[in-house]
Amino acid sequence: MQSGITASADLHNAFTAFTSDDSQFCLPINITSESLTPLPSIAFSSSTFSKSLSSLDELLTPTTPLYLLLRKAPSQGELVAVTYIPSRAPVRQKTLFASTRATLVRELGSEKFAETIFLTEREEILDPAQWHERAGTTTSTSNAAGGHAHTGLLSTEERELQAVKRAEEEERHGTRGRDLMGQGGSGAQYTSGTAGSAGKGIQMKITDEAKSAIAELSRASAGTVVQLGIEISTETLTLSDSKTGVSAGAVVGLIPSDRPSYTFYSVENGALFLYVCPGTSKVKERMVYASSRRGLLHVAETEGVKVLKRLEAGGPDELGGERIEEEVKSLSDAGGVGAEGDGDAESAPGSGTATPRGGFARPKRPGGR
């Protein structure tokens, strides 16, 4: 799994200097501007690895992912590559760091690392006892990146996929990282035309055409489809398609099966929101779409669109059959549940009615109802 992130020239230079100087204990690495970039290296604070771990205390926070290249002992060349992704980190940062882990080791030279480790708690790095435990209870085997990993741990590929899935689940169910507007989430902010500067975190642009189509949806008659996508290279929300007079049964046929998409379908008193992300989507696509959907819903709400129910699927086939027609009918029978109050109701898994705020509902696969 790859994210498209590459090692910067500065990182290559810093890594060369780090490997050439045996007095250096740690080379921290961050991701900025689509590149792996170095932070200032940290020298050994003691004559041993264990006693030098405390020098990383101020570097590690409970919310910020980081890569750490550690030298096991002064005057030795044996290196360990640590991927630190705390559980409280924003969703987008989790997925980005997890999917770039193998790239870091590969580009710097996998043969230079004795082992690679994936950790989620500060104590797992700072506590010497935990290093002794890992070394004492496991043996080394070659991993997918070409280095060594503990046999008791998941492979690099499995860890990356697990982290991506966990981040998506957290965003879906409203746990850590759900708020995309700068309160502990990915920090996505939507601005028309160009990225704005207010607030913190990653910003996402939205074209005037896309914003106008969303605004029109609030006044559109039932049967209007507005489909949006994200230009990944610029992280810009764009309008993919807009149609009127579409029957509920025809909506699925408009959803692409080869890439993620957002689809609004207008019904009486509001709209149905469909988020489809095929399993074949690239890691970065999954990351950006998963962490941006609540930001999109915020824009829709701001433009006057009342989202009555939200559905998530891993492909158009999961919404096949009469699924959309059933959802539209249930909303009609319920008199437009969600149109009153906060306008943020959604489908509970396996149910045909809307429930108050919660996570996205995944529809049952065809034949599973």
KOLLUMGU-185358 format. One line per 3 residues: number of its first residue (from 1); their letters; for each residue x, y, z of N, C-alpha, C. Coordinates in steps of 0.001 Angstrom, whole numbers, plus 500000, padded with zeros to 6 digits. Layout:
BEGIN
NUM) a) X Y Z X Y Z X Y Z | ... .
***
This chain:
BEGIN
1) mqs) 500848 498819 500000 500000 500000 500000 500885 501233 500000 | 500638 502149 499112 501466 503331 499006 500596 504572 498998 | 501185 505690 499465 500400 506907 499587 500761 507959 498554 .
4) git) 501855 507750 497817 502294 508765 496871 503281 509739 497486 | 503536 509631 498788 504503 510470 499482 505905 509945 499199 | 506887 510830 499017 508268 510420 498765 509228 511132 499706 .
7) asa) 510425 510600 499815 511446 511201 500670 512029 512439 499986 | 512119 513523 500727 512669 514763 500191 514191 514697 500108 | 514773 515603 499339 516232 515682 499252 516829 516006 500613 .
10) dlh) 516144 516832 501384 516614 517176 502729 516690 515933 503611 | 515717 515037 503465 515730 513821 504276 516904 512926 503877 | 517128 512777 502591 518259 511954 502146 519569 512502 502693 .
13) naf) 519726 513811 502647 520949 514434 503162 521065 514236 504672 | 519934 514429 505376 519945 514274 506832 520220 512824 507223 | 519683 511877 506459 519899 510470 506766 521355 510077 506532 .
16) taf) 521954 510611 505487 523379 510349 505230 524229 510858 506386 | 523909 512063 506850 524650 512635 507985 524421 511814 509252 | 523195 511356 509448 522846 510581 510642 523590 509249 510668 .
19) tsd) 523604 508553 509543 524276 507250 509497 525785 507379 509579 | 526302 508547 509263 527750 508771 509297 528239 509203 510678 | 527324 509552 511557 527697 510066 512876 527133 509129 513949 .
22) dsq) 527994 508262 514483 527549 507258 515449 527153 507841 516800 | 527382 509133 517007 526976 509753 518274 525507 510167 518261 | 524871 510065 517085 523468 510472 516955 522544 509309 517304 .
25) fcl) 521593 509579 518168 520677 508553 518676 519402 508434 517848 | 518825 509569 517461 517514 509543 516805 517420 510578 515695 | 516810 510174 514582 516464 511100 513503 514946 511074 513365 .
28) pin) 514237 512103 513856 512775 512160 513709 512409 512584 512289 | 511291 512063 511793 510848 512383 510436 509355 512675 510441 | 508977 513722 509732 507576 514130 509641 507134 514056 508187 .
31) its) 505864 514309 507925 505341 514437 506558 504828 515857 506383 | 505422 516581 505469 504985 517942 505167 505002 518155 503667 | 503988 518823 503159 503916 519161 501728 504165 517950 500839 .
34) esl) 503485 516852 501155 503558 515634 500349 504948 515008 500322 | 505789 515290 501318 507140 514739 501358 507515 514308 502767 | 508397 513338 502831 508992 512935 504098 510137 513891 504390 .
37) tpl) 510053 514595 505494 511050 515621 505805 511653 515386 507187 | 512954 515712 507366 513611 515447 508649 513392 516560 509660 | 513421 516184 510927 513494 517123 512032 514922 517046 512574 .
40) psi) 515342 517981 513398 516713 517943 513923 517003 516622 514641 | 518176 516061 514372 518550 514798 515002 518865 515008 516483 | 518799 513919 517243 519019 513965 518684 520201 513067 519028 .
43) afs) 521163 513596 519753 522359 512836 520111 522083 511926 521311 | 522911 510911 521491 522816 510062 522668 522994 510927 523912 | 522101 510779 524868 522217 511526 526122 522917 510702 527188 .
46) sst) 523172 509427 526853 523843 508532 527777 524634 507527 526960 | 525291 506640 527649 526117 505655 526956 525315 504451 526466 | 524022 504401 526835 523196 503263 526428 521913 503713 525736 .
49) fsk) 521361 502786 524977 520085 503018 524292 518969 503283 525292 | 518857 502446 526305 517770 502548 527278 517762 503883 528001 | 518912 504327 528426 518988 505577 529172 518789 506801 528285 .
52) sls) 518972 506644 526974 518802 507766 526051 517352 507950 525614 | 516498 506958 525900 515097 507041 525481 514394 508251 526075 | 514780 508655 527284 514131 509794 527937 514313 511087 527161 .
55) sld) 515316 511158 526289 515545 512375 525499 514456 512580 524454 | 513608 511561 524245 512527 511659 523261 511222 512143 523890 | 511244 512346 525200 510012 512665 525926 509306 513906 525375 .
58) ell) 510030 514987 525172 509411 516225 524693 509033 516150 523224 | 509654 515239 522501 509379 515105 521065 508037 514430 520799 | 507673 513492 521665 506472 512686 521446 505250 513307 522112 .
61) tpt) 504176 513424 521366 502917 513924 521921 501851 512839 521741 | 500757 512903 522488 499708 511881 522374 498796 512052 521168 | 499065 513060 520322 498173 513304 519179 498906 513465 517845 .
64) tpl) 500225 513429 517836 500982 513707 516610 501800 512502 516160 | 501498 511922 514991 502293 510805 514466 503706 511261 514106 | 504618 510320 514099 506011 510644 513807 506750 509358 513455 .
67) yll) 507766 509487 512598 508685 508376 512361 509958 508662 513151 | 510521 507628 513741 511768 507760 514489 512764 506725 513987 | 513929 507182 513558 515011 506273 513214 515961 506260 514395 .
70) lrk) 516111 505112 515037 516892 505017 516263 518135 504155 516069 | 519252 504593 516638 520484 503805 516660 520512 503015 517967 | 520739 501707 517882 520627 500849 519056 521710 501087 520100 .
73) aps) 522855 501570 519675 523936 501821 520636 524945 502795 520026 | 525602 503607 520866 526632 504520 520351 527716 503736 519613 | 528211 504330 518553 529307 503739 517767 528902 502442 517073 .
76) qge) 527575 502257 516881 527090 501115 516122 526168 501583 515001 | 526123 500805 513946 525309 501209 512814 523943 500578 512774 | 523620 499726 513736 522327 499030 513731 521185 500006 514000 .
79) lva) 520220 500093 513071 519130 501065 513162 517773 500377 513302 | 516862 501068 513965 515480 500627 514090 514576 501733 513552 | 513626 501367 512707 512663 502334 512173 511351 502186 512949 .
82) vty) 510974 503228 513672 509754 503209 514477 508692 504089 513826 | 507515 503539 513629 506368 504322 513191 505480 504538 514402 | 505360 505777 514826 504560 506112 516004 503273 506799 515551 .
85) ips) 502150 506111 515716 500845 506666 515338 499923 506561 516545 | 499847 507598 517371 499022 507543 518583 497541 507402 518262 | 496821 506729 519144 495401 506483 518924 494588 507762 518896 .
88) rap) 495087 508823 519490 494357 510086 519525 494704 511013 518350 | 495508 510540 517428 495880 511363 516276 494687 511556 515345 | 494660 512653 514573 493587 512864 513599 493528 511732 512577 .
91) vrq) 492345 511471 512082 492125 510378 511136 493041 510466 509930 | 493100 511636 509330 493887 511767 508108 495365 511512 508364 | 495878 511986 509486 497268 511764 509814 497553 510284 510060 .
94) ktl) 496628 509602 510700 496802 508168 510930 496970 507412 509620 | 496049 507621 508717 496077 506887 507455 497281 507271 506615 | 497649 508546 506636 498779 509004 505832 500085 508388 506330 .
97) fas) 500314 508409 507630 501546 507854 508173 501593 506340 508021 | 500448 505681 508223 500419 504223 508098 500723 503780 506675 | 500169 504473 505697 500336 504071 504302 501677 504500 503721 .
100) tra) 502443 505327 504436 503737 505799 503938 504892 505078 504621 | 504583 504280 505616 505612 503624 506425 506602 502814 505581 | 506082 501957 504707 506955 501117 503888 507794 501951 502924 .
103) tlv) 507224 503056 502435 507952 503933 501517 509191 504516 502179 | 509047 504942 503430 510173 505524 504161 511350 504552 504213 | 511084 503332 504647 512158 502345 504781 512749 501984 503425 .
106) rel) 511890 501825 502438 512355 501440 501110 513249 502508 500484 | 512844 503766 500582 513606 504830 499933 514935 505116 500628 | 514990 504877 501921 516248 505112 502631 517169 503892 502565 .
109) gse) 516591 502745 502198 517393 501532 502091 517033 500536 503164 | 516176 499577 502838 515670 498634 503843 516789 497811 504488 | 517902 497628 503755 518996 496834 504306 519696 497523 505480 .
112) kfa) 519418 498812 505679 520069 499566 506748 519330 499458 508079 | 518171 498783 508079 517366 498691 509289 517296 497253 509785 | 517647 497077 511042 517605 495749 511642 516174 495322 511912 .
115) eti) 515312 496294 512178 513906 495981 512429 513055 497221 512233 | 511781 496996 511986 510809 498080 511879 509685 497782 512869 | 509230 498808 513569 508247 498628 514636 507115 499643 514490 .
118) flt) 505909 499200 514739 504720 500052 514674 504167 500197 516084 | 504167 501422 516653 503746 501651 518025 502684 502747 518098 | 501834 502669 519124 500720 503611 519236 500687 504385 520555 .
121) ere) 501597 504082 521476 501613 504767 522765 503006 505305 523060 | 503074 506478 523694 504357 507063 524055 505173 506110 524923 | 504504 505454 525852 505199 504577 526784 505884 503417 526077 .
124) eil) 505331 502994 524948 505952 501903 524205 507318 502296 523667 | 507537 503591 523525 508832 504097 523057 509725 504492 524227 | 509160 505164 525201 509952 505749 526281 510337 504759 527379 .
127) dpa) 509597 503672 527531 509838 502726 528620 510858 501667 528202 | 512048 501663 528793 513081 500668 528432 512590 499236 528626 | 511734 499005 529631 511253 497657 529903 510477 497089 528723 .
130) qwh) 509748 497956 528026 508968 497464 526895 509867 497092 525723 | 510985 497783 525560 511962 497403 524536 512575 496050 524882 | 512898 495833 526155 513466 494553 526579 512468 493428 526367 .
133) era) 511192 493717 526654 510157 492698 526488 509999 492310 525024 | 509965 493325 524139 509835 493030 522705 511020 492210 522202 | 512216 492566 522675 513418 491857 522225 513484 490450 522799 .
136) gtt) 512935 490262 524000 513054 488979 524671 511999 487960 524313 | 510881 488404 523786 509773 487473 523521 509543 487216 522050 | 510341 487852 521182 510145 487661 519743 511472 487477 519044 .
139) tst) 511431 486938 517854 512604 486808 517019 512378 487578 515759 | 513433 487785 514999 513322 488624 513809 513099 487795 512564 | 512229 488315 511712 512013 487729 510396 511934 488838 509387 .
142) sna) 512228 488518 508146 512173 489552 507117 510749 489972 506897 | 510529 491296 506785 509179 491788 506516 509086 492282 505098 | 507900 492810 504746 507660 493220 503356 508565 494345 502925 .
145) agg) 509069 495131 503868 509917 496262 503511 511355 495848 503340 | 511693 494593 503653 513052 494140 503460 513882 494175 504721 | 513372 494731 505810 514106 494777 507064 513710 493589 507910 .
148) hah) 513588 493803 509241 513176 492729 510136 512037 493215 510987 | 511153 492327 511308 510035 492666 512172 509851 491557 513193 | 509253 491866 514330 509003 490854 515337 507911 489915 514856 .
151) tgl) 508122 488604 515076 507136 487640 514609 505821 487784 515349 | 505828 488370 516524 504600 488529 517280 503768 489683 516809 | 504278 490469 515849 503556 491631 515360 502992 491353 513980 .
154) lst) 502036 492153 513580 501501 492039 512232 502551 492469 511226 | 502424 492014 509974 503339 492449 508935 503101 493919 508630 | 504054 494510 507935 503917 495922 507567 502629 496165 506797 .
157) eer) 502339 495307 505820 501136 495470 505007 499881 495354 505863 | 499879 494377 506788 498712 494187 507647 498527 495362 508594 | 499617 495885 509123 499543 497027 510020 498992 498255 509297 .
160) elq) 499488 498486 508064 499022 499639 507293 497520 499538 507037 | 497079 498357 506589 495656 498177 506284 494824 498310 507558 | 495335 497753 508664 494617 497839 509925 494460 499286 510359 .
163) avk) 495530 500072 510215 495473 501478 510628 494494 502270 509778 | 494487 502005 508470 493553 502699 507588 492123 502356 507962 | 491851 501057 508175 490489 500634 508522 490063 501209 509869 .
166) rae) 491003 501209 510837 490669 501735 512150 490346 503220 512074 | 491130 503955 511283 490887 505391 511142 489538 505649 510485 | 489204 504832 509463 487919 505000 508793 486770 504693 509745 .
169) eee) 486936 503653 510575 485893 503310 511535 485703 504418 512556 | 486818 505002 513007 486715 506084 513982 485967 507271 513403 | 486278 507608 512154 485600 508748 511533 484131 508427 511310 .
172) rhg) 483848 507168 510958 482466 506771 510662 481590 506821 511907 | 482165 506400 513034 481360 506278 514242 481522 507439 515201 | 482248 508452 514782 482292 509661 515573 483214 509619 516764 .
175) trg) 484219 508731 516755 485192 508722 517834 486338 509637 517460 | 487527 509381 517917 488645 510268 517655 488751 510632 516184 | 488933 511898 515912 489162 512337 514555 487918 512611 513757 .
178) rdl) 486744 512532 514368 485528 512699 513570 485301 514147 513153 | 485571 515094 514026 485299 516494 513746 486307 517033 512753 | 485876 517304 511537 486788 517748 510492 486958 519251 510440 .
181) mgq) 486335 519949 511342 486397 521400 511263 487381 521985 512267 | 488375 521176 512656 489460 521699 513456 489379 521403 514929 | 488473 520541 515368 488358 520226 516787 488734 518767 517015 .
184) ggs) 489988 518458 516803 490474 517117 517069 490364 516168 515897 | 489878 516628 514756 489793 515781 513582 490880 516142 512600 | 490640 515910 511314 491659 516174 510326 491808 517648 510049 .
187) gaq) 490877 518444 510504 491015 519883 510365 490669 520406 508994 | 489965 519628 508181 489636 520094 506839 488731 521305 506899 | 489055 522304 506117 488231 523497 506036 487893 523743 504578 .
190) yts) 486686 524131 504306 486247 524312 502931 486179 525796 502579 | 486815 526132 501477 486800 527492 500987 486525 527465 499497 | 485907 528473 499012 485540 528541 497602 486700 529072 496778 .
193) gta) 487067 528334 495738 488094 528780 494815 489499 528467 495286 | 489962 529061 496361 491305 528819 496857 491257 528495 498334 | 492322 527863 498813 492357 527471 500215 492415 528690 501106 .
196) gsa) 491635 528677 502172 491631 529778 503109 492718 529606 504143 | 492821 530550 505067 493881 530496 506052 493360 530454 507480 | 492064 530561 507666 491524 530566 509019 491568 529174 509625 .
199) gkg) 491694 529120 510921 491664 527848 511616 492947 527074 511449 | 492935 525825 511889 494133 525007 511847 493890 523733 511071 | 494972 523057 510726 494865 521760 510085 494845 521838 508579 .
202) iqm) 494648 520678 507966 494635 520568 506515 493400 521232 505957 | 493577 521969 504869 492456 522671 504264 492112 522036 502929 | 490860 522129 502547 490434 521588 501272 489641 522636 500513 .
205) kit) 489923 522719 499240 489237 523693 498399 487977 523086 497794 | 487038 523943 497470 485824 523513 496793 485584 524476 495639 | 485318 523946 494463 485122 524807 493307 483788 525545 493430 .
208) dea) 483711 526696 492776 482465 527460 492784 481338 526647 492159 | 481681 525851 491129 480682 525025 490451 480084 524002 491410 | 480947 523354 492215 480467 522361 493172 479614 523008 494256 .
211) ksa) 480059 524138 494758 479318 524822 495811 477965 525298 495299 | 477929 525774 494063 476681 526241 493472 475700 525083 493298 | 476213 523921 492881 475343 522753 492687 474748 522299 494016 .
214) iae) 475534 522365 495083 475020 522000 496407 473933 522978 496839 | 474172 524259 496599 473188 525277 496959 471890 525079 496183 | 471997 524742 494903 470812 524518 494078 470026 523311 494568 .
217) lsr) 470736 522339 495152 470074 521138 495629 469047 521458 496709 | 469311 522484 497486 468378 522840 498565 467049 523343 498017 | 467045 523759 496759 465814 524270 496128 465290 523339 495040 .
220) asa) 465990 522232 494830 465642 521343 493720 464436 520474 494036 | 463767 520050 492993 462632 519140 493161 463159 517731 493392 | 462303 516868 493894 462695 515479 494135 463174 514836 492836 .
223) gtv) 464194 513994 492949 464726 513328 491764 465974 513979 491195 | 466537 514942 491903 467759 515604 491441 468986 514919 492050 | 469970 514660 491207 471218 514044 491642 472360 515037 491499 .
226) vql) 473139 515209 492574 474363 516003 492530 475482 515096 493007 | 476423 514836 492123 477525 513933 492453 478824 514709 492488 | 479623 514454 493531 480872 515180 493705 482039 514227 493905 .
229) gie) 483222 514726 493570 484444 513959 493769 485530 514872 494291 | 486690 514316 494537 487812 515101 495034 488991 514940 494090 | 489532 516056 493625 490762 516043 492847 491897 515830 493853 .
232) ist) 492444 514617 493874 493369 514232 494927 494637 515079 494934 | 495189 515377 493787 496455 516108 493731 496363 517483 494375 | 495189 518119 494271 495012 519450 494865 494053 519430 496042 .
235) etl) 493491 518241 496336 492506 518078 497405 491376 519103 497281 | 490826 519153 496066 489743 520084 495763 488449 519326 495505 | 487402 519713 496175 486090 519120 495966 485513 519667 494668 .
238) tls) 485126 518770 493752 484653 519179 492433 483289 518566 492122 | 482588 519165 491185 481307 518637 490718 481569 517614 489622 | 481081 516393 489813 481243 515339 488814 480058 515283 487860 .
241) dsk) 478845 515457 488407 477652 515356 487560 476463 515946 488295 | 475481 516380 487523 474241 516908 488081 473114 516574 487114 | 472069 515926 487618 470958 515523 486768 469633 515761 487495 .
244) tgv) 468598 515963 486739 467263 516120 487305 466357 515017 486755 | 465249 514787 487433 464286 513800 486967 464780 512371 487026 | 465646 512063 487979 466205 510716 488102 465350 509902 489083 .
247) sag) 464924 508740 488663 464148 507880 489554 465070 507262 490601 | 464501 506868 491730 465300 506293 492803 466040 505040 492339 | 465393 504246 491505 466012 503018 491032 467161 503230 490082 .
250) avv) 467267 504439 489519 468322 504714 488543 469558 505352 489167 | 469485 505688 490445 470601 506384 491095 471867 505540 491114 | 471731 504262 491458 472908 503391 491568 473690 503326 490263 .
253) gli) 472996 503346 489151 473656 503279 487857 474523 504482 487550 | 474351 505556 488310 475153 506765 488092 476408 506793 488958 | 476523 505859 489892 477645 505859 490828 478815 505079 490240 .
256) psd) 480002 505671 490149 481165 504969 489581 481624 503826 490479 | 482119 502762 489847 482578 501594 490609 484094 501541 490726 | 484789 502484 490056 486255 502440 490030 486916 503527 490869 .
259) rps) 486119 504323 491570 486689 505404 492375 485671 505843 493426 | 486128 506473 494498 485196 506953 495517 484334 508086 494971 | 483181 508304 495604 482294 509387 495178 481329 509745 496298 .
262) ytf) 480838 510963 496212 479761 511430 497088 478561 511716 496200 | 477367 511265 496592 476171 511512 495794 475044 512011 496695 | 474446 513129 496304 473242 513631 496966 472059 513325 496057 .
265) ysv) 470985 512799 496624 469770 512538 495854 468609 513208 496575 | 468000 514176 495900 466934 514945 496544 465636 514146 496616 | 465011 514215 497772 463705 513607 497998 462818 514686 498612 .
268) eng) 461610 514315 498932 460704 515285 499534 461260 515757 500882 | 461370 517065 501040 461822 517697 502286 463316 517566 502579 | 464112 517039 501644 465524 516938 501936 466273 516106 500914 .
271) alf) 467331 515439 501386 468167 514675 500464 468740 513433 501145 | 469054 512446 500330 469747 511237 500753 471212 511415 500358 | 472137 511065 501250 473561 511222 500958 474205 509845 500877 .
274) lyv) 474891 509581 499782 475534 508290 499552 477045 508481 499429 | 477802 507769 500254 479262 507788 500160 479711 506398 499756 | 480293 506280 498567 480720 504987 498055 482234 505000 497859 .
277) cpg) 482915 504030 498451 484371 503939 498334 484750 502496 498017 | 484984 502180 496743 485314 500810 496353 486594 500317 497031 | 486664 499033 497297 487836 498475 497948 489100 498580 497121 .
280) tsk) 488945 498793 495818 490113 498910 494944 490694 500325 494937 | 490077 501248 495664 490563 502631 495695 491949 502682 496316 | 492742 503645 495883 494079 503826 496431 493986 504296 497884 .
283) vke) 495051 504029 498634 495068 504387 500050 494807 505869 500255 | 495465 506711 499471 495291 508145 499681 493877 508576 499324 | 493269 507949 498304 491877 508267 497969 490975 507938 499149 .
286) rmv) 491150 506745 499713 490334 506344 500855 490521 507310 502021 | 491762 507690 502243 492089 508586 503342 491403 509935 503180 | 491559 510537 501997 491027 511874 501766 489500 511873 501766 .
289) yas) 488902 510897 501095 487436 510854 501046 486841 510569 502415 | 487414 509608 503160 486862 509253 504465 486924 510410 505444 | 488034 511165 505392 488203 512247 506359 487583 513559 505904 .
292) srr) 486990 513585 504707 486422 514835 504184 484906 514845 504122 | 484291 513688 504315 482843 513636 504093 482062 514489 505088 | 482518 514529 506346 481774 515353 507293 481952 516837 506985 .
295) gll) 483098 517190 506443 483286 518568 506002 482332 518915 504873 | 482128 517972 503958 481180 518173 502863 479764 518329 503409 | 479397 517485 504367 478062 517591 504947 477873 518918 505671 .
298) hva) 478935 519445 506227 478862 520762 506863 478576 521836 505815 | 479248 521720 504668 478992 522668 503575 477539 522569 503124 | 477053 521310 502957 475673 521112 502516 474696 521746 503494 .
301) ete) 474948 521540 504774 474077 522118 505791 474103 523642 505724 | 475300 524184 505532 475449 525634 505428 474675 526196 504234 | 474628 525409 503153 473931 525842 501933 472438 525530 501972 .
304) gvk) 471946 525006 503090 470514 524785 503237 470012 523406 502863 | 470922 522472 502616 470509 521114 502267 470252 520319 503548 | 469057 519714 503645 468726 518900 504803 468980 517433 504459 .
307) vlk) 470040 516884 504982 470369 515484 504732 469566 514620 505694 | 468601 513881 505167 467697 513087 505986 468274 511741 506380 | 469122 511186 505522 469724 509889 505814 471027 509762 505037 .
310) rle) 471988 509062 505639 473274 508855 504992 473570 507368 504892 | 474097 506945 503772 474471 505554 503561 475907 505477 503059 | 476623 504470 503511 477986 504227 503054 478055 502845 502440 .
313) agg) 478822 502699 501355 478941 501391 500712 480335 501235 500128 | 480745 499965 499991 482042 499664 499410 481976 499500 497902 | 480831 499779 497317 480671 499698 495864 479213 499881 495513 .
316) pde) 478916 500286 494271 477521 500483 493866 476679 499230 494042 | 477318 498046 493924 476561 496794 494032 475903 496642 495396 | 476523 497238 496445 475940 497135 497779 474664 497961 497908 .
319) lgg) 474453 498852 496960 473250 499673 496961 472280 499218 495878 | 472566 498067 495297 471769 497582 494175 470386 497106 494580 | 469722 496525 493619 468356 496053 493858 467426 497225 494095 .
322) eri) 466615 497114 495117 465642 498162 495405 466035 498981 496634 | 467321 498928 496994 467772 499573 498230 467421 501059 498282 | 467785 501811 497239 467535 503253 497258 466034 503537 497266 .
325) eee) 465285 502766 496491 463836 502959 496469 463240 502724 497855 | 463761 501706 498554 463275 501418 499901 463591 502565 500858 | 464774 503118 500721 465164 504221 501598 464288 505449 501357 .
328) vks) 464049 505754 500086 463215 506908 499754 461806 506699 500265 | 461297 505484 500111 459942 505189 500586 459854 505302 502113 | 460877 504809 502813 460842 504875 504273 460869 506317 504757 .
331) lsd) 461610 507174 504052 461632 508593 504411 460277 509236 504158 | 459666 508832 503053 458361 509382 502722 457318 508942 503739 | 457359 507657 504126 456410 507122 505099 456587 507764 506467 .
334) agg) 457860 508140 506760 458142 508743 508061 457911 510243 508048 | 457470 510749 506909 457209 512180 506795 458455 513023 506756 | 459577 512433 506236 460806 513204 506126 461534 513315 507447 .
337) vga) 461796 512159 508094 462516 512167 509357 463860 512851 509163 | 464233 513758 510045 465486 514473 509936 465297 515844 509350 | 464162 516067 508671 463935 517382 508081 463668 518398 509161 .
340) egd) 463159 517907 510283 462934 518799 511403 464057 518597 512411 | 464263 519505 513290 465329 519394 514276 466646 519768 513664 | 467698 518890 513857 469027 519269 513403 469320 518840 511988 .
343) gda) 468415 518104 511365 468614 517723 509973 469794 516802 509774 | 470172 516000 510800 471362 515191 510680 471096 513751 511075 | 469905 513257 510710 469588 511876 511025 470203 510967 509990 .
346) esa) 470356 509690 510364 470930 508745 509426 470412 507355 509694 | 470731 506453 508763 470202 505099 508845 470964 504255 509840 | 470217 503547 510677 470852 502577 511567 471066 501297 510792 .
349) pgs) 472200 500610 511009 472473 499387 510262 471337 498393 510367 | 470899 497942 509189 469872 496912 509147 468472 497414 509400 | 468297 498719 509564 466956 499221 509831 466463 500038 508664 .
352) gta) 465170 500289 508622 464622 501084 507543 464195 502443 508018 | 464584 502810 509211 464196 504110 509731 465419 504931 510074 | 465222 506217 510173 466335 507100 510500 466465 507214 511997 .
355) tpr) 467699 507386 512451 467966 507578 513862 468745 508853 514038 | 468761 509437 515247 469507 510665 515454 470981 510472 515198 | 471724 511542 515388 473151 511572 515088 473882 510293 515497 .
358) ggf) 474770 509846 514630 475565 508658 514903 476494 508427 513745 | 476862 507175 513460 477783 506903 512373 477060 506646 511082 | 477845 506552 510005 477272 506223 508711 476788 504786 508740 .
361) arp) 475695 504519 508076 475177 503154 508002 475710 502473 506765 | 476124 501213 506924 476536 500440 505771 475382 499522 505382 | 474860 499673 504177 473731 498834 503779 474148 497383 503654 .
364) krp) 473189 496494 503893 473476 495083 503712 473714 494801 502242 | 474553 493792 501967 474800 493408 500587 473530 492822 499977 | 473395 492919 498642 472224 492356 497981 472028 490899 498390 .
367) ggr) 470820 490544 498742 470518 489190 499170 470627 488983 500661 | 471183 490024 501340 471372 489890 502779 470259 490496 503574 | 469290 491127 502938 468203 491757 503667 467208 490704 504119 .
***
